[in-house]
Amino acid sequence: MRERFSVTELTALRSDLLQGGLADSREAAELVQIFLMGRGYGVSPQAARDAVSRVEMSGCALPVLEKELEGLALVQ
């Protein structure tokens, strides 16, 4: 199975989230939505907030971020 997002893309998003995005869950969800929309995926604000919540609980671990983004992209 081919990865949808490169390590470089995931690392850049993680960096953005850690630099303030996770302090505000709405802002973090918007970052996730923008990231996915830029790659041709649509995502609801609630789904993005739910995913951000799980990423935040993991300490923004890269594997969790990747899993959440893959899950959001899969449902589209």
Contact map, one row per residue, 1 for C-alpha under 8 A:
1110000000000000000000000000000000000000000000000000000000000000000000000000
1111000000000000000000000000000000000000000000000000000000000000000000000000
1111110000000000000000000000000000000000000000000000000000000000000000000000
0111110000000000000000000000000000000000000000000000000000000000000001000000
0011111011000000000000000000000000000000000000000000000000000000010000000000
0011111111000000000000000000000000000000000000000000000000000000000000000000
0000111111100000000000000000000000000000000000000000000000000000000000000000
0000011111110000000000000000000000000000000000000000000000000000000000000000
0000111111111000000000000000000000000000000000000000000000000000000000000000
0000111111111100000000000000000000000000000000000000000000000100110000000000
0000001111111110000000000000000000000000000000000000000000000100000000000000
0000000111111111000000000000000000000000000000000000000000000000000000000000
0000000011111111100000000000001100100000000000000000000000000000000000000000
0000000001111111110000000000000000000000000000000000000000010100100000000000
0000000000111111111000000000000000000000000000000000000000000000000000000000
0000000000011111111110000000000000000000000000000000000000000000000000000000
0000000000001111111111000001001000000000000000000000000000000000000000000000
0000000000000111111111000000000000000000000000000000000000010000000000000000
0000000000000011111111000000000000000000000000000000000000000000000000000000
0000000000000001111111110000000000000000000000000000000000000000000000000000
0000000000000001111111111011001000000000000000000000000000000000000000000000
0000000000000000111111111011000000000000000000000001000100000000000000000000
0000000000000000000111111001000000000000000000000000000000000000000000000000
0000000000000000000111111111000000000000000000000000000000000000000000000000
0000000000000000000011111111100000000000000000001001100000000000000000000000
0000000000000000000000011111110000000000000000001000000000000000000000000000
0000000000000000000011011111111000000000000000000000000000000000000000000000
0000000000000000100011111111111100000000000000001001000000000000000000000000
0000000000000000000000001111111110000000000010011011000000000000000000000000
0000000000000000000000000111111111000000000010010000000000000000000000000000
0000000000001000100010000011111111100000000000000000000000000000000000000000
0000000000001000000000000001111111110000000000010001000000000000000000000000
0000000000000000000000000000111111111000011110010000000000000000000000000000
0000000000000000000000000000011111111100000000000000000000000000000000000000
0000000000001000000000000000001111111110000000000000000000000000000000000000
0000000000000000000000000000000111111111111000000000000000000000000010001000
0000000000000000000000000000000011111111111000000000000000000000000000000000
0000000000000000000000000000000001111111100000000000000000000000000000000000
0000000000000000000000000000000000111111100000000000000000000000000000000000
0000000000000000000000000000000000011111110000000000000000000000000000000000
0000000000000000000000000000000000011111111000000000000000000000000000001001
0000000000000000000000000000000010011001111100000000000000000000000000001001
0000000000000000000000000000000010011000111110110000000000000000000000011001
0000000000000000000000000000000010000000011111110000000000000000000000000000
0000000000000000000000000000110010000000001111111000000000000000000000000000
0000000000000000000000000000000000000000000111111100000000000000000000000000
0000000000000000000000000000000000000000001111111110000000000000000000010000
0000000000000000000000000000110110000000001111111111000000000000000000010000
0000000000000000000000001101100000000000000011111111100000000000000000000000
0000000000000000000000000000000000000000000001111111110000000000000000000000
0000000000000000000000000000100000000000000000111111111000000000000110000000
0000000000000000000001001001100100000000000000011111111100000000000000000000
0000000000000000000000001000000000000000000000001111111110000000000000000000
0000000000000000000000000000000000000000000000000111111111000001000100000000
0000000000000000000000000000000000000000000000000011111111111001100100000000
0000000000000000000001000000000000000000000000000001111111110000000000000000
0000000000000000000000000000000000000000000000000000111111110000000000000000
0000000000000000000000000000000000000000000000000000011111111001000000000000
0000000000000000000000000000000000000000000000000000001111111000000000000000
0000000000000100010000000000000000000000000000000000001111111101100000000000
0000000000000000000000000000000000000000000000000000001001111111100000000000
0000000001100100000000000000000000000000000000000000000000011111110000000000
0000000000000000000000000000000000000000000000000000000000001111111000000000
0000000000000000000000000000000000000000000000000000011001011111111100000000
0000000001000100000000000000000000000000000000000000001000011111111110000000
0000100001000000000000000000000000000000000000000000000000000111111111000000
0000000000000000000000000000000000000000000000000000000000000011111111100000
0000000000000000000000000000000000000000000000000010011000000001111111110000
0000000000000000000000000000000000010000000000000010000000000000111111111000
0001000000000000000000000000000000000000000000000000000000000000011111111100
0000000000000000000000000000000000000000000000000000000000000000001111111110
0000000000000000000000000000000000000000001000110000000000000000000111111111
0000000000000000000000000000000000010000111000000000000000000000000011111111
0000000000000000000000000000000000000000000000000000000000000000000001111111
0000000000000000000000000000000000000000000000000000000000000000000000111111
0000000000000000000000000000000000000000111000000000000000000000000000011111
